[in-house]
Amino acid sequence: FLAMKGVILVVEPHLPKTKLDGAAMLDQDGTPVIGLTLRYSRVDYFWFTLMHELIHVQRHLTRQSAAFVDEDNLDSEDEREAEANFLAAEAFIPRHIWQASEAHKTKRGEAVVKLADSLMIHPSIVAGRIQRETNNYRILKEFGEGQSIKDVFKVSLLEDKE
């Protein structure tokens, strides 16, 4: 889908001894290139990081500022990073829906599934937002366990060969 929109996506394994999550840049002819590492193999982290980099492509990349490298900067004071974080979260779960949701209020599994179903997103995205906002990655682990983004890629790669 991204290739059809003129965006190149490169996914690499985690680079040892780094906290690199993603990067967005323009190549020499102005084509946007997004690079993602699988530092955290969680489905929610993959989608958030991809959306974060897409926001950089849409709003921040210029000939004068042709690259953003995101290395564990979810709490960065850079206004562009803060904007990318905010808009990435907003793209999946708009603030007005989030604040009114039972998932936000109760942090319960059934509310996570209900909200995810209504928004047509993976439940791990809802659970990941709760974990991030509460800074508690021990809760709602059932939505992240058993399926990593690496497994998702392996399945899609096998399907493409058939």
ABEGO torsion letter per residue (X at the ends): XAAAAGBBBBBBBBBBGBABABBBBBBAAGBBBBBBBAABABAAAAAAAAAAAAAAAAAABBAABABBBBBGAAABABAAAAAAAAAAAAAABBAAAAAABAAAAAGBAAAAAAAAAAAGBBAAAAAAAAAAAAGBAABGAAAABGBBAAAAAAAAAAAAAX
